[in-house]
Amino acid sequence: MNWISASIRRQLAVGLTASIAVFWLLAILGAGLVVRHEIDQVFDAALQETAERILPLAILELIDRDDDGTSQRLARITEHEEFLQYVVRDTAGRVLLQSHDADLTVFTPQEQDGFHTAHDHRIFARSAVSGAYRIELAEPLAHRREAVLDTTLALLAPILLLVPISLFAVLWLVRRGLRPVEALRAEVTLRDGAHLSAVTTQDLPAEVLPIARAINQLLDRLRRTLEAERSFTANSAHELRTPIAATLAQTQRLIAEAPAGGLQDRARQIETQLHRLARLSEKLMQLARAEGGGVLADTPQDLSPVLAFLVDECRRAGGAARLQLALPPQGCAPSRLDPDAFGILARNLIENALRHGDPAQPVRVSMEPDGTLRVTNGGAIIAPDRLALLTTRFTRGDGAAEGSGLGLAIAAAIAKGAQTPLELHSPATGQKDGFEAVLRPVQPVML
């Protein structure tokens, strides 16, 4: 992407500054043309005025010549650098008088009085005494060009300061003008599945207001869609609990009453699948709770006792041989995460580690003094592309263990609702293999 088009701010700043510079250059060009015209008029007038002044004096010089043909007045003129050269001729074209450094090759005899240009000089001719005397006065055009160039450079010099100053001024003005857009962007960034309230439209400029209203309409549609989905998931899972429990009870009674053999074996298979369906129903209810928000508590509190209770419960459920718990002796820093939400998250991480980790290796559960939760299990290394998909619904690892594929998705949803990252690592920190889930401390949410 072009570096200019990558930012509206840069595009406006560079475009406006370039436009100012171009307009300034065009103004200088126009001013230069006007100055050149005016300088030509002024210099031509001065050239004519000088010729008119010199001609009478030159005639007097010729009349007062001595017998030897020299002029005493002319003898008193010392050599100096001249911008103007002149010659005085008679009717035959002979040079009677001339300036001390006159270049005769510049002067081409002209029959008509007035201005003409020759040999890069501006020449004015004037006759007197019925054509007996004729003066030609020449000025180099380089003198005029130098005057025009100096004037143009004097106008052009400020642009060297104008361009950078204009660029910074335009950047400041554009940045100030885009503050409402930045504020709107910051508000939209805070919106997610757990926070879909309307963005603020107060004090927005007229150009941005339609965008904010369109965003609010989109957020409203998303909120209604997600609420319908969560409501359906929660209601479906809740309604399934009673028939699943009743069917499971009848199946267990059938197992008790059925004679040993094929019928009892099939009944046990049905019981296993019903237990799996009951766990899936529970996970769906947890997922609906996690995605529905409300994962932050009003009062921060130490969550280490909740973790200790969960680990003890999992040990009683059959994980006593593998579970290892490490808690700081002085407790943990208070967390804003709701204890019930934390319990759901930690239980899913522990169950995931017990189910999918290497059965021959322990599952280590620890909480650091700052509130960081770590759940580590052994096992083969998970590929990075596969690791990135584990928090997606119904995504399972490569192991042989069965699961609903919702445990990590529920944990990630709760972490996202609390605006704290759930990090998944494989291999685990400080190990050559294994899997590790890390929940960072929950910071206050600023909305």
Sequence and secondary structure as in RCSB ss.txt:
>XXXX:A:sequence
MNWISASIRRQLAVGLTASIAVFWLLAILGAGLVVRHEIDQVFDAALQETAERILPLAILELIDRDDDGTSQRLA
RITEHEEFLQYVVRDTAGRVLLQSHDADLTVFTPQEQDGFHTAHDHRIFARSAVSGAYRIELAEPLAHRREAVLD
TTLALLAPILLLVPISLFAVLWLVRRGLRPVEALRAEVTLRDGAHLSAVTTQDLPAEVLPIARAINQLLDRLRRT
LEAERSFTANSAHELRTPIAATLAQTQRLIAEAPAGGLQDRARQIETQLHRLARLSEKLMQLARAEGGGVLADTP
QDLSPVLAFLVDECRRAGGAARLQLALPPQGCAPSRLDPDAFGILARNLIENALRHGDPAQPVRVSMEPDGTLRV
TNGGAIIAPDRLALLTTRFTRGDGAAEGSGLGLAIAAAIAKGAQTPLELHSPATGQKDGFEAVLRPVQPVML
>XXXX:A:secstr
  TTTT HHHHHHHHHHHHHHHHHHHHHHHHHHHHHHHHHHHHHHHHHHHHHHHHHHHHHHHHT  TTS  HHHH
T      S EEEEE TT  EEEE TT  TTT    SS EEEEETTEEEEEEEETTTTEEEEEEEEHHHHHHHHHH
HHHHHHHHHHHHHHHHHHHHHHHHHHHTHHHHHHHHHHHT BTTB      TT  TTTHHHHHHHHHHHHHHHHH
HHHHHHHHHHHHHHHHHHHHHHHHHHHHHHHHS TTHHHHHHHHHHHHHHHHHHHHHHHHHHHHHHT   EEEEE
E  HHHHHHHHHHHIIIIITTTEEEE  TT    EEE HHHHHHHHHHHHHHHHHHS TTS EEEEE TT  EEE
EE      HHHHTTTTSTT   SSS    S HHHHHHHHHHHTT  EEEESS TTSSS EEEEE        
